[in-house]
Amino acid sequence: MIREAELFVTAEEVAVRTLVRVGREHRMITVPPPFGLPADAPVPIATVLREHARDDACVPDLLAGGEAGTVDPLEIAPGDAERDAVLTRLAEASTAAACKISDPDAVVHAPYGDVPTSDYLLRQAVVRAVTAHEVAVFIGSVCPLTEAFSREMWELTEPRAEHWRAVGLFGPPLTPVPDDVSWRDRFLMSAGRDPHPLWDR
């Protein structure tokens, strides 16, 4: 399994563990969009849930060389238990598909264009890491990004940070970065994400 796939699997697991903690009282809380730039209009967490599910549903087909579908997996999940079961099932399918990847240069026909599998998986890992961070912070939970995982994400994304900004995955970096900052904060700041968005509220 390639390194980008390993990071995707970890990010997916972290994101789903966070999303299943979302209760009815959290659904209309707005957060910076994990699937957009930090400066874009905030979106309700309910939208984050549905976008994550839609995205997850596409991963196995895309990694197999297919096209992205348009299914909305949460459209008929009326309650939290059903929703959590759908999210868990989708995560299991997407991580299983990622674990089979051995060719980082195989082409993925992503909605934003054809890209190498390694780029696709790293991009997906970033979105899921940001999803976990944004949702956890705004529902009052502890950010689930570990230092080991955050360091790996930073090490793999930082050398091409300008590329990720050019394609709209990263926002402008947050500076200055303190010398003693955590790896989590260093990764998020490089991606243009505020590690502590509620501190000034």
C-alpha positions in Angstrom: 0.0 0.0 0.0 1.4 3.4 -1.0 2.0 6.1 1.6 -0.8 8.3 0.4 -3.2 5.4 0.8 -2.1 4.8 4.3 -2.7 8.5 5.1 -6.1 8.3 3.4 -7.1 5.3 5.5 -6.1 7.1 8.7 -7.9 10.3 7.7 -11.0 8.4 6.7 -11.2 6.6 10.1 -10.6 9.8 12.0 -13.3 11.7 10.0 -15.9 9.0 10.5 -15.2 8.7 14.2 -15.8 12.5 14.4 -18.9 12.6 12.2 -20.8 9.9 14.1 -20.6 12.1 17.2 -22.7 14.7 15.4 -26.1 15.0 17.1 -29.3 16.6 16.0 -28.4 19.7 18.0 -25.2 20.1 16.0 -26.5 19.8 12.4 -27.2 23.5 11.8 -23.9 24.7 13.3 -21.9 26.3 10.5 -18.3 25.5 9.9 -15.7 26.6 7.2 -16.3 24.2 4.3 -13.8 21.3 4.5 -14.5 20.7 0.8 -13.9 24.3 -0.2 -11.4 27.1 0.6 -11.3 28.4 4.2 -12.6 31.8 3.0 -15.7 30.4 1.4 -19.1 30.8 3.0 -19.6 28.6 6.1 -21.8 25.6 5.7 -24.0 23.7 8.1 -22.5 20.5 9.5 -25.5 18.7 8.0 -24.1 19.7 4.6 -20.6 18.4 5.6 -22.2 15.0 6.5 -23.9 14.7 3.1 -20.9 15.9 1.1 -18.6 13.5 2.9 -21.0 10.6 2.2 -21.3 11.5 -1.4 -17.5 11.8 -1.7 -16.9 8.5 0.0 -19.4 6.7 -2.2 -17.3 7.6 -5.2 -13.9 6.4 -3.9 -14.0 2.7 -4.8 -15.2 3.4 -8.4 -12.7 6.1 -9.0 -9.8 4.0 -7.6 -10.9 1.2 -10.0 -10.6 3.6 -13.0 -14.3 4.4 -13.2 -16.2 7.7 -13.0 -17.7 9.5 -10.0 -21.4 8.8 -9.4 -24.1 11.2 -8.2 -25.7 9.0 -5.5 -26.7 10.7 -2.2 -26.2 7.9 0.4 -27.8 9.9 3.2 -30.9 10.8 1.3 -32.9 8.0 2.9 -31.1 7.7 6.3 -33.8 9.2 8.6 -32.2 8.8 12.0 -28.7 9.1 13.6 -28.3 5.3 13.9 -29.1 4.8 10.2 -26.8 7.7 9.2 -23.9 6.3 11.3 -24.4 2.9 9.7 -24.2 4.4 6.2 -21.1 6.4 7.1 -19.4 3.4 8.6 -20.3 1.2 5.6 -19.0 3.8 3.1 -15.8 4.2 5.1 -15.1 0.5 5.1 -15.6 0.3 1.3 -13.4 3.3 0.6 -10.6 2.2 2.9 -10.7 -1.3 1.5 -10.3 0.1 -2.0 -7.4 2.3 -1.0 -5.6 -0.6 0.7 -5.4 -2.4 -2.7 -3.6 0.5 -4.4 0.0 -0.3 -5.4 0.5 2.0 -8.4 0.8 5.7 -7.4 0.8 6.8 -11.1 -2.4 5.1 -12.1 -4.9 7.7 -13.4 -8.0 8.6 -11.4 -10.8 10.3 -13.4 -11.7 12.7 -10.5 -14.5 15.3 -10.9 -11.8 18.0 -11.1 -9.8 16.3 -13.8 -7.5 13.3 -14.4 -4.9 13.0 -11.7 -2.4 10.3 -10.4 -3.8 8.0 -7.8 -1.2 9.4 -5.3 -2.5 12.9 -5.7 -6.1 11.9 -5.5 -5.6 10.0 -2.3 -3.5 12.7 -0.7 -6.2 15.3 -1.6 -8.9 13.1 -0.1 -6.8 12.6 3.0 -6.5 16.4 3.4 -10.2 16.9 3.0 -11.0 14.3 5.6 -8.4 15.6 8.1 -9.9 19.1 7.7 -13.4 17.7 8.1 -12.5 16.0 11.3 -10.8 19.1 12.6 -13.5 21.6 11.7 -16.4 19.4 12.9 -14.8 18.4 16.1 -13.9 21.9 17.1 -17.4 23.3 16.4 -19.3 20.6 18.2 -17.1 21.0 21.3 -15.1 17.8 20.9 -11.3 17.4 21.0 -9.5 17.6 17.7 -8.8 14.0 16.7 -5.7 14.7 14.6 -2.7 13.1 16.3 0.7 14.5 16.2 2.1 11.5 14.3 -0.6 11.7 11.6 -0.4 15.5 11.4 3.4 15.4 10.9 3.1 12.9 8.1 0.4 15.0 6.5 2.6 18.1 6.7 5.7 16.3 5.4 3.9 15.0 2.4 1.9 18.2 1.6 4.4 21.0 2.4 6.9 20.4 -0.4 4.0 21.0 -2.9 2.0 23.5 -0.9 1.9 26.0 -3.7 0.5 23.4 -6.0 -2.3 22.6 -3.5 -3.1 26.3 -3.3 -3.2 26.6 -7.0 -5.7 23.8 -7.4 -7.9 25.2 -4.6 -7.2 22.6 -1.9 -5.2 24.9 0.4 -5.9 28.5 1.3 -3.3 31.1 1.9 -0.9 30.0 4.7 -1.5 31.4 8.1 1.7 33.1 9.4 3.8 33.5 11.4 4.3 29.9 12.5 5.8 29.7 16.0 8.9 27.6 16.3 7.3 25.5 19.0 4.0 24.9 17.3 2.4 21.4 17.3 2.6 19.3 14.1 -1.2 19.5 14.0 -1.2 23.3 14.0 1.7 23.4 11.5 -0.2 21.3 9.0 -3.5 23.2 9.4 -1.8 26.6 9.2 0.1 25.5 6.0 -3.3 24.5 4.6 -4.7 27.9 5.5 -6.9 26.5 8.3 -7.2 28.1 11.7 -6.3 25.5 14.3 -8.2 27.3 17.0 -11.2 29.0 15.2 -13.2 29.6 18.3 -10.5 31.4 20.4 -11.5 34.8 19.2 -15.3 34.3 19.5 
